[in-house]
């Protein structure tokens, strides 16, 4: 009797990003989440609000110091302010 083939373990970097496959943003173009300067982030933030993995996305962006685009429903400035508030609590 043949055993089913085992899936190879994901490399740490791949495992860390596997949540992105389930993200609502994966079903849209990147221009929505990386708008031109002065453009609205409203639509991107709306989609983030509907996404089940918004918190994982936000934590990834904060951990990796993502400086551009909307991640986890927050803009660059909003993530910067959140990091400052969190640092102040320590």
PDB file as gemmi writes it, atoms N, CA and C in Angstrom:
CRYST1    1.000    1.000    1.000  90.00  90.00  90.00 P 1                      
ATOM      1  N   UNK A   1       0.844  -1.178   0.000  1.00  0.00           N  
ATOM      2  CA  UNK A   1       0.000   0.000   0.000  1.00  0.00           C  
ATOM      3  C   UNK A   1       0.889   1.241   0.000  1.00  0.00           C  
ATOM      4  N   UNK A   2       0.628   2.135  -0.909  1.00  0.00           N  
ATOM      5  CA  UNK A   2       1.413   3.364  -1.015  1.00  0.00           C  
ATOM      6  C   UNK A   2       0.942   4.381   0.016  1.00  0.00           C  
ATOM      7  N   UNK A   3       1.924   5.052   0.598  1.00  0.00           N  
ATOM      8  CA  UNK A   3       1.606   6.130   1.532  1.00  0.00           C  
ATOM      9  C   UNK A   3       1.492   7.431   0.752  1.00  0.00           C  
ATOM     10  N   UNK A   4       0.575   8.287   1.165  1.00  0.00           N  
ATOM     11  CA  UNK A   4       0.486   9.579   0.468  1.00  0.00           C  
ATOM     12  C   UNK A   4       1.781  10.358   0.656  1.00  0.00           C  
ATOM     13  N   UNK A   5       2.134  11.083  -0.361  1.00  0.00           N  
ATOM     14  CA  UNK A   5       3.358  11.889  -0.295  1.00  0.00           C  
ATOM     15  C   UNK A   5       3.190  12.963   0.770  1.00  0.00           C  
ATOM     16  N   UNK A   6       4.221  13.132   1.559  1.00  0.00           N  
ATOM     17  CA  UNK A   6       4.188  14.173   2.579  1.00  0.00           C  
ATOM     18  C   UNK A   6       4.548  15.505   1.945  1.00  0.00           C  
ATOM     19  N   UNK A   7       3.863  16.518   2.392  1.00  0.00           N  
ATOM     20  CA  UNK A   7       4.193  17.862   1.913  1.00  0.00           C  
ATOM     21  C   UNK A   7       5.470  18.309   2.588  1.00  0.00           C  
ATOM     22  N   UNK A   8       6.369  18.895   1.834  1.00  0.00           N  
ATOM     23  CA  UNK A   8       7.584  19.404   2.477  1.00  0.00           C  
ATOM     24  C   UNK A   8       7.226  20.552   3.415  1.00  0.00           C  
ATOM     25  N   UNK A   9       7.953  20.654   4.480  1.00  0.00           N  
ATOM     26  CA  UNK A   9       7.722  21.747   5.431  1.00  0.00           C  
ATOM     27  C   UNK A   9       8.050  23.074   4.759  1.00  0.00           C  
ATOM     28  N   UNK A  10       7.291  24.072   5.101  1.00  0.00           N  
ATOM     29  CA  UNK A  10       7.552  25.398   4.549  1.00  0.00           C  
ATOM     30  C   UNK A  10       8.800  25.981   5.191  1.00  0.00           C  
ATOM     31  N   UNK A  11       9.562  26.661   4.395  1.00  0.00           N  
ATOM     32  CA  UNK A  11      10.712  27.392   4.929  1.00  0.00           C  
ATOM     33  C   UNK A  11      10.169  28.483   5.846  1.00  0.00           C  
ATOM     34  N   UNK A  12      10.932  28.909   6.844  1.00  0.00           N  
ATOM     35  CA  UNK A  12      10.419  29.922   7.778  1.00  0.00           C  
ATOM     36  C   UNK A  12       9.844  31.160   7.094  1.00  0.00           C  
ATOM     37  N   UNK A  13      10.498  31.660   6.076  1.00  0.00           N  
ATOM     38  CA  UNK A  13       9.991  32.859   5.392  1.00  0.00           C  
ATOM     39  C   UNK A  13       8.669  32.573   4.696  1.00  0.00           C  
ATOM     40  N   UNK A  14       8.533  31.383   4.098  1.00  0.00           N  
ATOM     41  CA  UNK A  14       7.283  31.026   3.429  1.00  0.00           C  
ATOM     42  C   UNK A  14       6.158  30.857   4.438  1.00  0.00           C  
ATOM     43  N   UNK A  15       6.447  30.210   5.556  1.00  0.00           N  
ATOM     44  CA  UNK A  15       5.438  30.003   6.589  1.00  0.00           C  
ATOM     45  C   UNK A  15       4.962  31.342   7.143  1.00  0.00           C  
ATOM     46  N   UNK A  16       5.884  32.273   7.303  1.00  0.00           N  
ATOM     47  CA  UNK A  16       5.545  33.575   7.851  1.00  0.00           C  
ATOM     48  C   UNK A  16       4.594  34.343   6.931  1.00  0.00           C  
ATOM     49  N   UNK A  17       4.655  34.088   5.647  1.00  0.00           N  
ATOM     50  CA  UNK A  17       3.829  34.806   4.676  1.00  0.00           C  
ATOM     51  C   UNK A  17       2.622  34.013   4.201  1.00  0.00           C  
ATOM     52  N   UNK A  18       2.429  32.800   4.690  1.00  0.00           N  
ATOM     53  CA  UNK A  18       1.352  31.947   4.189  1.00  0.00           C  
ATOM     54  C   UNK A  18      -0.027  32.558   4.413  1.00  0.00           C  
ATOM     55  N   UNK A  19      -0.189  33.410   5.399  1.00  0.00           N  
ATOM     56  CA  UNK A  19      -1.469  34.050   5.660  1.00  0.00           C  
ATOM     57  C   UNK A  19      -1.905  34.935   4.494  1.00  0.00           C  
ATOM     58  N   UNK A  20      -0.951  35.409   3.708  1.00  0.00           N  
ATOM     59  CA  UNK A  20      -1.281  36.316   2.607  1.00  0.00           C  
ATOM     60  C   UNK A  20      -2.174  35.668   1.557  1.00  0.00           C  
ATOM     61  N   UNK A  21      -2.088  34.356   1.423  1.00  0.00           N  
ATOM     62  CA  UNK A  21      -2.916  33.663   0.434  1.00  0.00           C  
ATOM     63  C   UNK A  21      -4.400  33.815   0.737  1.00  0.00           C  
ATOM     64  N   UNK A  22      -4.761  33.953   2.007  1.00  0.00           N  
ATOM     65  CA  UNK A  22      -6.159  34.065   2.420  1.00  0.00           C  
ATOM     66  C   UNK A  22      -6.644  35.506   2.518  1.00  0.00           C  
ATOM     67  N   UNK A  23      -5.757  36.440   2.331  1.00  0.00           N  
ATOM     68  CA  UNK A  23      -6.108  37.854   2.500  1.00  0.00           C  
ATOM     69  C   UNK A  23      -6.985  38.353   1.357  1.00  0.00           C  
ATOM     70  N   UNK A  24      -7.915  39.223   1.686  1.00  0.00           N  
ATOM     71  CA  UNK A  24      -8.768  39.814   0.650  1.00  0.00           C  
ATOM     72  C   UNK A  24      -7.958  40.618  -0.355  1.00  0.00           C  
ATOM     73  N   UNK A  25      -6.864  41.216   0.100  1.00  0.00           N  
ATOM     74  CA  UNK A  25      -6.050  42.023  -0.808  1.00  0.00           C  
ATOM     75  C   UNK A  25      -5.392  41.168  -1.889  1.00  0.00           C  
ATOM     76  N   UNK A  26      -5.262  39.872  -1.649  1.00  0.00           N  
ATOM     77  CA  UNK A  26      -4.671  38.985  -2.649  1.00  0.00           C  
ATOM     78  C   UNK A  26      -5.581  38.847  -3.867  1.00  0.00           C  
ATOM     79  N   UNK A  27      -6.831  39.268  -3.721  1.00  0.00           N  
ATOM     80  CA  UNK A  27      -7.800  39.168  -4.815  1.00  0.00           C  
ATOM     81  C   UNK A  27      -7.954  40.485  -5.573  1.00  0.00           C  
ATOM     82  N   UNK A  28      -7.164  41.481  -5.210  1.00  0.00           N  
ATOM     83  CA  UNK A  28      -7.225  42.781  -5.881  1.00  0.00           C  
ATOM     84  C   UNK A  28      -5.831  43.173  -6.344  1.00  0.00           C  
ATOM     85  N   UNK A  29      -5.747  44.254  -7.052  1.00  0.00           N  
ATOM     86  CA  UNK A  29      -4.451  44.740  -7.510  1.00  0.00           C  
ATOM     87  C   UNK A  29      -3.731  45.511  -6.420  1.00  0.00           C  
ATOM     88  N   UNK A  30      -2.413  45.538  -6.460  1.00  0.00           N  
ATOM     89  CA  UNK A  30      -1.638  46.228  -5.423  1.00  0.00           C  
ATOM     90  C   UNK A  30      -1.833  47.740  -5.419  1.00  0.00           C  
ATOM     91  N   UNK A  31      -2.257  48.315  -6.544  1.00  0.00           N  
ATOM     92  CA  UNK A  31      -2.398  49.771  -6.598  1.00  0.00           C  
ATOM     93  C   UNK A  31      -3.417  50.288  -5.583  1.00  0.00           C  
ATOM     94  N   UNK A  32      -4.369  49.471  -5.197  1.00  0.00           N  
ATOM     95  CA  UNK A  32      -5.349  49.878  -4.195  1.00  0.00           C  
ATOM     96  C   UNK A  32      -4.684  50.066  -2.830  1.00  0.00           C  
ATOM     97  N   UNK A  33      -3.696  49.239  -2.522  1.00  0.00           N  
ATOM     98  CA  UNK A  33      -3.043  49.256  -1.214  1.00  0.00           C  
ATOM     99  C   UNK A  33      -1.746  50.064  -1.199  1.00  0.00           C  
ATOM    100  N   UNK A  34      -1.284  50.437  -2.377  1.00  0.00           N  
ATOM    101  CA  UNK A  34      -0.089  51.275  -2.508  1.00  0.00           C  
ATOM    102  C   UNK A  34      -0.430  52.448  -3.425  1.00  0.00           C  
ATOM    103  N   UNK A  35      -1.330  53.330  -2.959  1.00  0.00           N  
ATOM    104  CA  UNK A  35      -1.791  54.426  -3.818  1.00  0.00           C  
ATOM    105  C   UNK A  35      -0.720  55.490  -4.028  1.00  0.00           C  
ATOM    106  N   UNK A  36      -0.907  56.250  -5.075  1.00  0.00           N  
ATOM    107  CA  UNK A  36      -0.029  57.385  -5.350  1.00  0.00           C  
ATOM    108  C   UNK A  36      -0.154  58.389  -4.203  1.00  0.00           C  
ATOM    109  N   UNK A  37       0.902  59.136  -3.922  1.00  0.00           N  
ATOM    110  CA  UNK A  37       0.823  60.154  -2.865  1.00  0.00           C  
ATOM    111  C   UNK A  37      -0.361  61.093  -3.090  1.00  0.00           C  
ATOM    112  N   UNK A  38      -1.105  61.332  -2.038  1.00  0.00           N  
ATOM    113  CA  UNK A  38      -2.265  62.204  -2.111  1.00  0.00           C  
ATOM    114  C   UNK A  38      -3.549  61.494  -2.489  1.00  0.00           C  
ATOM    115  N   UNK A  39      -3.458  60.230  -2.916  1.00  0.00           N  
ATOM    116  CA  UNK A  39      -4.649  59.465  -3.275  1.00  0.00           C  
ATOM    117  C   UNK A  39      -5.301  58.894  -2.021  1.00  0.00           C  
ATOM    118  N   UNK A  40      -6.557  58.538  -2.152  1.00  0.00           N  
ATOM    119  CA  UNK A  40      -7.320  58.024  -1.020  1.00  0.00           C  
ATOM    120  C   UNK A  40      -6.955  56.575  -0.680  1.00  0.00           C  
ATOM    121  N   UNK A  41      -6.959  56.275   0.600  1.00  0.00           N  
ATOM    122  CA  UNK A  41      -6.741  54.904   1.081  1.00  0.00           C  
ATOM    123  C   UNK A  41      -8.060  54.297   1.573  1.00  0.00           C  
ATOM    124  N   UNK A  42      -9.149  55.001   1.372  1.00  0.00           N  
ATOM    125  CA  UNK A  42     -10.453  54.595   1.899  1.00  0.00           C  
ATOM    126  C   UNK A  42     -10.873  53.201   1.448  1.00  0.00           C  
ATOM    127  N   UNK A  43     -10.769  52.909   0.156  1.00  0.00           N  
ATOM    128  CA  UNK A  43     -11.186  51.592  -0.345  1.00  0.00           C  
ATOM    129  C   UNK A  43     -10.329  50.476   0.232  1.00  0.00           C  
ATOM    130  N   UNK A  44      -9.034  50.696   0.307  1.00  0.00           N  
ATOM    131  CA  UNK A  44      -8.136  49.685   0.866  1.00  0.00           C  
ATOM    132  C   UNK A  44      -8.491  49.422   2.324  1.00  0.00           C  
ATOM    133  N   UNK A  45      -8.716  50.471   3.080  1.00  0.00           N  
ATOM    134  CA  UNK A  45      -9.056  50.317   4.492  1.00  0.00           C  
ATOM    135  C   UNK A  45     -10.402  49.620   4.664  1.00  0.00           C  
ATOM    136  N   UNK A  46     -11.335  49.888   3.766  1.00  0.00           N  
ATOM    137  CA  UNK A  46     -12.631  49.218   3.816  1.00  0.00           C  
ATOM    138  C   UNK A  46     -12.454  47.714   3.635  1.00  0.00           C  
ATOM    139  N   UNK A  47     -11.678  47.311   2.619  1.00  0.00           N  
ATOM    140  CA  UNK A  47     -11.424  45.882   2.404  1.00  0.00           C  
ATOM    141  C   UNK A  47     -10.708  45.260   3.597  1.00  0.00           C  
ATOM    142  N   UNK A  48      -9.750  45.963   4.148  1.00  0.00           N  
ATOM    143  CA  UNK A  48      -9.041  45.457   5.331  1.00  0.00           C  
ATOM    144  C   UNK A  48     -10.019  45.207   6.476  1.00  0.00           C  
ATOM    145  N   UNK A  49     -10.992  46.081   6.617  1.00  0.00           N  
ATOM    146  CA  UNK A  49     -11.979  45.929   7.682  1.00  0.00           C  
ATOM    147  C   UNK A  49     -12.823  44.684   7.536  1.00  0.00           C  
ATOM    148  N   UNK A  50     -12.949  44.180   6.321  1.00  0.00           N  
ATOM    149  CA  UNK A  50     -13.717  42.961   6.065  1.00  0.00           C  
ATOM    150  C   UNK A  50     -12.862  41.701   6.141  1.00  0.00           C  
ATOM    151  N   UNK A  51     -11.561  41.861   6.203  1.00  0.00           N  
ATOM    152  CA  UNK A  51     -10.627  40.736   6.101  1.00  0.00           C  
ATOM    153  C   UNK A  51     -10.438  40.041   7.453  1.00  0.00           C  
ATOM    154  N   UNK A  52     -10.526  38.713   7.432  1.00  0.00           N  
ATOM    155  CA  UNK A  52     -10.378  37.911   8.652  1.00  0.00           C  
ATOM    156  C   UNK A  52      -8.962  37.922   9.212  1.00  0.00           C  
ATOM    157  N   UNK A  53      -7.985  38.252   8.391  1.00  0.00           N  
ATOM    158  CA  UNK A  53      -6.598  38.184   8.865  1.00  0.00           C  
ATOM    159  C   UNK A  53      -5.952  39.565   8.977  1.00  0.00           C  
ATOM    160  N   UNK A  54      -6.784  40.555   9.143  1.00  0.00           N  
ATOM    161  CA  UNK A  54      -6.298  41.933   9.254  1.00  0.00           C  
ATOM    162  C   UNK A  54      -5.260  42.092  10.357  1.00  0.00           C  
ATOM    163  N   UNK A  55      -5.500  41.481  11.503  1.00  0.00           N  
ATOM    164  CA  UNK A  55      -4.561  41.629  12.620  1.00  0.00           C  
ATOM    165  C   UNK A  55      -3.208  41.007  12.310  1.00  0.00           C  
ATOM    166  N   UNK A  56      -3.198  39.841  11.657  1.00  0.00           N  
ATOM    167  CA  UNK A  56      -1.925  39.204  11.282  1.00  0.00           C  
ATOM    168  C   UNK A  56      -1.169  40.085  10.298  1.00  0.00           C  
ATOM    169  N   UNK A  57      -1.889  40.687   9.385  1.00  0.00           N  
ATOM    170  CA  UNK A  57      -1.292  41.581   8.396  1.00  0.00           C  
ATOM    171  C   UNK A  57      -0.672  42.799   9.082  1.00  0.00           C  
ATOM    172  N   UNK A  58      -1.411  43.387   9.997  1.00  0.00           N  
ATOM    173  CA  UNK A  58      -0.914  44.562  10.710  1.00  0.00           C  
ATOM    174  C   UNK A  58       0.323  44.213  11.528  1.00  0.00           C  
ATOM    175  N   UNK A  59       0.288  43.099  12.230  1.00  0.00           N  
ATOM    176  CA  UNK A  59       1.448  42.705  13.039  1.00  0.00           C  
ATOM    177  C   UNK A  59       2.666  42.435  12.161  1.00  0.00           C  
ATOM    178  N   UNK A  60       2.440  41.838  10.996  1.00  0.00           N  
ATOM    179  CA  UNK A  60       3.546  41.610  10.058  1.00  0.00           C  
ATOM    180  C   UNK A  60       4.162  42.951   9.656  1.00  0.00           C  
ATOM    181  N   UNK A  61       3.315  43.902   9.296  1.00  0.00           N  
ATOM    182  CA  UNK A  61       3.805  45.215   8.863  1.00  0.00           C  
ATOM    183  C   UNK A  61       4.568  45.925   9.974  1.00  0.00           C  
ATOM    184  N   UNK A  62       4.082  45.819  11.191  1.00  0.00           N  
ATOM    185  CA  UNK A  62       4.757  46.467  12.314  1.00  0.00           C  
ATOM    186  C   UNK A  62       6.083  45.783  12.619  1.00  0.00           C  
ATOM    187  N   UNK A  63       6.092  44.469  12.595  1.00  0.00           N  
ATOM    188  CA  UNK A  63       7.305  43.701  12.889  1.00  0.00           C  
ATOM    189  C   UNK A  63       8.388  43.941  11.849  1.00  0.00           C  
ATOM    190  N   UNK A  64       7.979  44.058  10.582  1.00  0.00           N  
ATOM    191  CA  UNK A  64       8.935  44.196   9.484  1.00  0.00           C  
ATOM    192  C   UNK A  64       9.111  45.640   9.023  1.00  0.00           C  
ATOM    193  N   UNK A  65       8.577  46.561   9.790  1.00  0.00           N  
ATOM    194  CA  UNK A  65       8.730  47.989   9.518  1.00  0.00           C  
ATOM    195  C   UNK A  65       8.365  48.349   8.079  1.00  0.00           C  
ATOM    196  N   UNK A  66       7.203  47.840   7.639  1.00  0.00           N  
ATOM    197  CA  UNK A  66       6.714  48.185   6.301  1.00  0.00           C  
ATOM    198  C   UNK A  66       6.397  49.675   6.291  1.00  0.00           C  
ATOM    199  N   UNK A  67       7.051  50.403   5.432  1.00  0.00           N  
ATOM    200  CA  UNK A  67       6.905  51.859   5.439  1.00  0.00           C  
ATOM    201  C   UNK A  67       5.977  52.401   4.367  1.00  0.00           C  
ATOM    202  N   UNK A  68       5.510  51.553   3.482  1.00  0.00           N  
ATOM    203  CA  UNK A  68       4.663  52.018   2.390  1.00  0.00           C  
ATOM    204  C   UNK A  68       3.388  51.201   2.329  1.00  0.00           C  
ATOM    205  N   UNK A  69       2.311  51.847   1.916  1.00  0.00           N  
ATOM    206  CA  UNK A  69       1.063  51.150   1.665  1.00  0.00           C  
ATOM    207  C   UNK A  69       0.181  50.976   2.889  1.00  0.00           C  
ATOM    208  N   UNK A  70      -0.997  50.422   2.623  1.00  0.00           N  
ATOM    209  CA  UNK A  70      -1.964  50.109   3.670  1.00  0.00           C  
ATOM    210  C   UNK A  70      -1.770  48.650   4.055  1.00  0.00           C  
ATOM    211  N   UNK A  71      -1.531  48.411   5.318  1.00  0.00           N  
ATOM    212  CA  UNK A  71      -1.350  47.059   5.867  1.00  0.00           C  
ATOM    213  C   UNK A  71      -2.238  46.947   7.094  1.00  0.00           C  
ATOM    214  N   UNK A  72      -3.046  45.914   7.153  1.00  0.00           N  
ATOM    215  CA  UNK A  72      -3.891  45.712   8.325  1.00  0.00           C  
ATOM    216  C   UNK A  72      -4.853  46.852   8.588  1.00  0.00           C  
ATOM    217  N   UNK A  73      -5.206  47.577   7.549  1.00  0.00           N  
ATOM    218  CA  UNK A  73      -6.159  48.667   7.680  1.00  0.00           C  
ATOM    219  C   UNK A  73      -5.570  49.999   8.102  1.00  0.00           C  
ATOM    220  N   UNK A  74      -4.249  50.068   8.228  1.00  0.00           N  
ATOM    221  CA  UNK A  74      -3.614  51.318   8.640  1.00  0.00           C  
ATOM    222  C   UNK A  74      -2.651  51.836   7.582  1.00  0.00           C  
ATOM    223  N   UNK A  75      -2.609  53.153   7.464  1.00  0.00           N  
ATOM    224  CA  UNK A  75      -1.668  53.808   6.547  1.00  0.00           C  
ATOM    225  C   UNK A  75      -0.286  53.848   7.179  1.00  0.00           C  
ATOM    226  N   UNK A  76       0.677  54.340   6.431  1.00  0.00           N  
ATOM    227  CA  UNK A  76       2.043  54.471   6.944  1.00  0.00           C  
ATOM    228  C   UNK A  76       2.068  55.301   8.224  1.00  0.00           C  
ATOM    229  N   UNK A  77       1.416  56.462   8.174  1.00  0.00           N  
ATOM    230  CA  UNK A  77       1.404  57.367   9.328  1.00  0.00           C  
ATOM    231  C   UNK A  77       0.703  56.729  10.520  1.00  0.00           C  
ATOM    232  N   UNK A  78      -0.402  56.051  10.269  1.00  0.00           N  
ATOM    233  CA  UNK A  78      -1.141  55.414  11.366  1.00  0.00           C  
ATOM    234  C   UNK A  78      -0.326  54.294  12.018  1.00  0.00           C  
ATOM    235  N   UNK A  79       0.421  53.538  11.213  1.00  0.00           N  
ATOM    236  CA  UNK A  79       1.279  52.487  11.785  1.00  0.00           C  
ATOM    237  C   UNK A  79       2.409  53.103  12.597  1.00  0.00           C  
ATOM    238  N   UNK A  80       2.972  54.193  12.114  1.00  0.00           N  
ATOM    239  CA  UNK A  80       4.033  54.893  12.840  1.00  0.00           C  
ATOM    240  C   UNK A  80       3.521  55.354  14.208  1.00  0.00           C  
ATOM    241  N   UNK A  81       2.338  55.947  14.215  1.00  0.00           N  
ATOM    242  CA  UNK A  81       1.760  56.426  15.471  1.00  0.00           C  
ATOM    243  C   UNK A  81       1.452  55.269  16.417  1.00  0.00           C  
ATOM    244  N   UNK A  82       0.962  54.155  15.883  1.00  0.00           N  
ATOM    245  CA  UNK A  82       0.684  52.978  16.705  1.00  0.00           C  
ATOM    246  C   UNK A  82       1.965  52.437  17.330  1.00  0.00           C  
ATOM    247  N   UNK A  83       3.032  52.381  16.560  1.00  0.00           N  
ATOM    248  CA  UNK A  83       4.314  51.909  17.104  1.00  0.00           C  
ATOM    249  C   UNK A  83       4.804  52.828  18.220  1.00  0.00           C  
ATOM    250  N   UNK A  84       4.642  54.115  18.050  1.00  0.00           N  
ATOM    251  CA  UNK A  84       5.056  55.069  19.092  1.00  0.00           C  
ATOM    252  C   UNK A  84       4.240  54.876  20.363  1.00  0.00           C  
ATOM    253  N   UNK A  85       2.919  54.686  20.211  1.00  0.00           N  
ATOM    254  CA  UNK A  85       2.069  54.469  21.390  1.00  0.00           C  
ATOM    255  C   UNK A  85       2.457  53.179  22.106  1.00  0.00           C  
ATOM    256  N   UNK A  86       2.694  52.117  21.332  1.00  0.00           N  
ATOM    257  CA  UNK A  86       3.089  50.842  21.935  1.00  0.00           C  
ATOM    258  C   UNK A  86       4.428  50.970  22.655  1.00  0.00           C  
ATOM    259  N   UNK A  87       5.359  51.680  22.073  1.00  0.00           N  
ATOM    260  CA  UNK A  87       6.676  51.853  22.693  1.00  0.00           C  
ATOM    261  C   UNK A  87       6.561  52.653  23.988  1.00  0.00           C  
ATOM    262  N   UNK A  88       5.628  53.581  24.043  1.00  0.00           N  
ATOM    263  CA  UNK A  88       5.431  54.396  25.233  1.00  0.00           C  
ATOM    264  C   UNK A  88       4.858  53.626  26.409  1.00  0.00           C  
ATOM    265  N   UNK A  89       4.213  52.499  26.139  1.00  0.00           N  
ATOM    266  CA  UNK A  89       3.615  51.684  27.200  1.00  0.00           C  
ATOM    267  C   UNK A  89       4.624  50.798  27.896  1.00  0.00           C  
ATOM    268  N   UNK A  90       5.790  50.638  27.330  1.00  0.00           N  
ATOM    269  CA  UNK A  90       6.778  49.717  27.915  1.00  0.00           C  
ATOM    270  C   UNK A  90       7.477  50.306  29.090  1.00  0.00           C  
TER     271      UNK A  90                                                      
END                                                                             
